[in-house]
């Protein structure tokens, strides 16, 4: 996730409209809003710290213009000091994410999918709560846009993104740790001319898991990831039966999952069963949110 700009951070301290913008951002990018708010808290704290240090080392200034200049300089110092790696804002952000349910809690063990990185923990766990609910909420809008293109229910696509990324805990990242925004583990084949992320992943050869290094597509946002996935599903003849299975009457979730496995979307032999379970989990979460 990109760090908030210093200009945006400074404006929050003096502009009430910026706070309204932050609230609006929280609806679409909750983690980004949390980190921006955390930086603001640290900026305010550092500003008070700088003023306190100045008060103990310098004599009071009688000139109002000099006082204003000093105050502006202190605010600039505080803004530059805030947001550094390992600083107070990181601790504040972690605490806020836990309180808001943005840090994923226990998730169902799903295994690797579509050659994506292996899960963090293969042991069975309980139904996810606030962390998984936040993941569903975060990506629902982009999934609905992809649904309009493909006809695949948004719930199914959010669930597949959850399976591929372990509810956001094992997203594919670049070597420097920045996100690739690749939610579906789509590889960067010969026809891909955009940015890429190279990671060690798990593939199944003759039913046996093996570690390999592979290149995956990288995007500028999660919305781009959903849009590219929608193009793949819609334009590739390989996945035409998947679209049909996703909209059929009866157990559409299972039909969608089996269709993906038959089309070779993932090498994991248990992919369809895992995806079906995650779809059912997402449906239960949505029913809980609507209750």
C-alpha positions in Angstrom: 0.0 0.0 0.0 1.4 3.4 -0.9 2.2 5.7 2.0 0.2 8.9 2.2 1.9 12.0 0.8 3.4 14.6 3.2 1.1 17.2 1.7 -2.0 15.1 2.5 -0.6 14.4 6.0 0.0 18.0 6.7 -3.4 19.1 5.5 -5.2 16.8 7.9 -3.7 18.7 10.8 -5.2 22.0 9.7 -8.1 21.3 7.4 -11.4 19.9 8.7 -12.4 19.0 5.1 -9.4 16.7 4.9 -10.9 14.7 7.9 -14.1 14.3 5.9 -12.0 13.0 3.0 -10.3 10.6 5.3 -13.6 9.2 6.4 -14.7 8.8 2.8 -11.5 7.0 2.0 -12.0 4.6 4.9 -15.0 3.2 3.0 -13.0 2.1 0.0 -9.4 1.8 1.4 -9.7 1.2 5.2 -6.0 0.2 5.6 -4.8 3.3 3.8 -7.1 5.5 5.9 -5.8 3.8 9.1 -2.2 4.4 8.2 -2.9 8.0 7.2 -4.7 8.6 10.5 -1.9 7.0 12.4 0.6 9.3 10.8 -1.5 12.3 11.8 -1.5 11.1 15.4 2.3 10.8 15.3 2.6 14.2 13.6 0.6 15.8 16.4 2.7 14.0 19.0 6.0 15.0 17.4 4.9 18.6 17.0 4.2 18.8 20.8 7.5 17.1 21.5 9.5 19.5 19.3 7.7 22.5 20.9 8.5 21.1 24.4 12.2 20.6 23.5 12.4 24.2 22.1 10.8 25.6 25.2 13.5 24.1 27.4 16.4 25.2 25.3 15.4 28.7 24.0 14.1 31.9 25.5 10.5 32.9 24.9 10.0 35.0 21.8 8.0 38.2 22.2 7.7 38.9 18.4 4.4 37.4 17.2 5.8 37.0 13.7 8.8 35.1 15.0 6.5 32.9 17.1 4.5 32.1 14.0 7.6 31.3 12.0 8.9 29.1 14.8 5.6 27.3 15.1 5.5 26.6 11.3 9.1 25.3 11.4 8.2 23.0 14.3 5.2 21.7 12.4 7.4 21.0 9.4 9.9 19.1 11.5 7.1 17.1 13.0 5.7 16.2 9.6 9.1 15.1 8.4 9.8 13.0 11.5 6.4 11.2 11.5 5.8 8.1 9.4 9.3 6.8 9.5 9.8 3.0 9.5 9.6 1.5 13.0 8.1 4.8 14.4 5.1 5.5 16.5 2.7 5.6 13.6 3.3 1.9 12.8 2.4 0.9 16.3 -0.7 3.1 16.2 -1.7 1.7 12.8 -1.4 -1.9 14.1 -3.6 -1.1 17.1 -6.2 0.6 15.0 -6.3 -2.2 12.5 -6.9 -4.7 15.3 -9.6 -2.6 16.8 -11.3 -2.1 13.4 -11.0 -5.8 12.4 -8.6 -5.1 9.5 -5.9 -7.5 10.7 -7.1 -10.9 9.7 -7.8 -13.3 12.5 -8.0 -17.1 12.2 -8.9 -18.2 8.7 -9.8 -21.5 7.2 -6.9 -23.6 6.0 -7.2 -23.4 2.2 -3.9 -24.6 0.8 -2.2 -22.9 -2.2 -4.2 -22.2 -5.3 -3.3 -21.4 -8.9 0.4 -21.7 -7.9 0.1 -18.9 -5.4 2.3 -18.9 -2.3 1.6 -21.6 0.2 -0.7 -20.8 3.1 0.8 -19.4 6.3 -0.6 -22.2 8.4 -2.0 -25.5 7.2 -3.7 -26.4 10.4 -7.5 -26.3 10.5 -8.8 -23.1 12.1 -12.2 -21.6 13.1 -14.4 -19.5 11.0 -12.8 -16.1 10.4 -14.5 -13.2 12.0 -13.7 -9.4 11.7 -10.6 -9.8 9.5 -12.3 -11.9 6.9 -15.4 -9.7 7.1 -13.2 -6.7 6.4 -11.7 -8.5 3.4 -15.1 -9.2 1.9 -16.2 -5.6 2.5 -13.0 -4.2 1.0 -13.3 -6.0 -2.3 -17.1 -6.2 -2.8 -17.3 -3.1 -5.0 -14.6 -4.3 -7.4 -16.1 -7.8 -7.5 -19.6 -6.4 -8.4 -18.0 -4.5 -11.3 -16.4 -7.8 -12.5 -19.8 -9.5 -12.1 -21.3 -7.1 -14.5 -18.8 -8.1 -17.1 -18.6 -11.9 -16.5 -21.9 -12.9 -14.9 -19.9 -14.6 -12.2 -21.4 -13.8 -8.8 -19.3 -11.2 -6.9 -19.4 -13.5 -3.8 -17.7 -16.2 -5.8 -14.9 -13.9 -7.0 -14.3 -12.4 -3.6 -14.1 -16.0 -2.2 -11.6 -17.0 -4.9 -9.5 -13.9 -4.0 -9.7 -15.0 -0.3 -8.5 -18.5 -1.2 -5.6 -17.3 -3.3 -4.4 -14.8 -0.7 -5.4 -16.4 2.6 -7.9 -13.7 3.3 -5.3 -11.1 2.5 -2.5 -12.6 4.7 -0.3 -14.0 1.9 -0.7 -11.6 -1.0 2.0 -11.8 -3.7 4.5 -9.0 -3.1 7.4 -7.5 -4.9 11.0 -8.1 -3.6 10.9 -4.8 -1.7 7.7 -5.8 0.1 5.3 -3.6 -1.8 2.0 -5.2 -2.9 1.5 -6.5 -6.4 -2.3 -6.2 -5.9 -2.6 -9.7 -7.6 -5.5 -11.2 -5.8 -6.0 -14.2 -8.1 -2.5 -15.6 -8.5 -2.5 -14.9 -12.3 0.9 -15.7 -13.8 2.8 -13.3 -16.1 3.0 -15.4 -19.3 4.5 -14.5 -22.6 1.5 -12.4 -23.5 1.8 -10.2 -20.4 3.7 -6.9 -21.0 2.9 -5.2 -17.7 4.8 -5.1 -14.4 5.6 -8.4 -12.6 6.4 -9.8 -9.2 8.7 -12.8 -8.9 8.1 -15.1 -5.9 8.6 -18.6 -4.6 5.4 -20.5 -4.9 3.9 -24.0 -4.7 2.9 -26.1 -7.7 1.5 -29.6 -7.8 3.3 -32.0 -10.2 1.7 -35.5 -10.3 -0.2 -34.7 -7.1 3.0 -33.7 -5.2 3.7 -30.2 -4.0 6.9 -28.6 -5.2 8.5 -25.2 -4.6 9.2 -23.2 -7.7 10.0 -19.6 -8.6 7.4 -17.9 -10.8 6.5 -14.5 -12.2 3.1 -13.1 -11.5 1.2 -10.1 -13.0 1.3 -6.9 -10.9 -1.3 -4.2 -10.9 -1.7 -0.6 -9.7 -4.8 -1.4 -7.6 -7.0 -4.3 -6.4 -9.7 -3.0 -8.9 -7.3 -3.6 -11.7 -6.7 -7.2 -10.5 -10.5 -7.9 -10.6 -10.8 -6.3 -14.0 -7.9 -8.4 -15.4 -9.4 -11.5 -13.9 -12.8 -10.6 -15.5 -11.1 -10.3 -18.9 -9.4 -13.6 -18.4 -12.6 -15.4 -17.6 -14.6 -13.7 -20.4 -12.1 -13.7 -23.3 -10.4 -17.0 -22.8 -12.1 -20.0 -24.5 -10.6 -22.1 -21.8 -13.0 -20.7 -19.2 -16.3 -20.6 -21.1 -17.6 -23.6 -19.1 -16.6 -21.8 -15.9 -18.9 -18.9 -16.7 -21.7 -21.4 -17.5 -21.1 -23.3 -14.2 -21.2 -20.0 -12.2 -24.7 -19.1 -13.4 -26.3 -22.5 -13.5 -29.2 -23.3 -11.3 -28.7 -25.6 -8.3 -25.3 -25.6 -6.6 -23.7 -22.8 -8.6 -20.8 -22.4 -6.1 -19.7 -26.0 -6.6 -20.2 -25.8 -10.3 -18.0 -22.7 -10.5 -15.3 -24.3 -8.4 -15.3 -27.6 -10.3 -15.3 -25.7 -13.6 -12.1 -23.8 -12.6 -10.4 -27.0 -11.6 -11.4 -28.8 -14.9 -10.1 -25.8 -16.9 -6.7 -26.1 -15.1 -6.9 -22.8 -13.3 -4.9 -24.3 -10.4 -2.6 -27.3 -10.1 -3.9 -28.1 -6.6 -6.0 -31.3 -6.9 -8.2 -30.2 -4.0 -8.8 -26.7 -5.4 -12.5 -27.2 -6.1 -13.3 -28.4 -2.7 -11.3 -25.7 -1.0 -12.9 -23.0 -3.1 -16.4 -24.3 -2.4 -15.7 -24.2 1.3 -14.5 -20.6 1.1 -17.5 -19.5 -0.9 -19.8 -21.0 1.7 -17.8 -19.2 4.4 -18.2 -15.9 2.6 -21.9 -16.5 2.2 -22.2 -17.1 5.9 -20.3 -13.9 6.7 -22.5 -11.9 4.4 -25.6 -13.3 6.0 -24.2 -12.4 9.4 -23.5 -8.8 8.3 -27.0 -8.4 6.9 -28.7 -9.8 10.0 
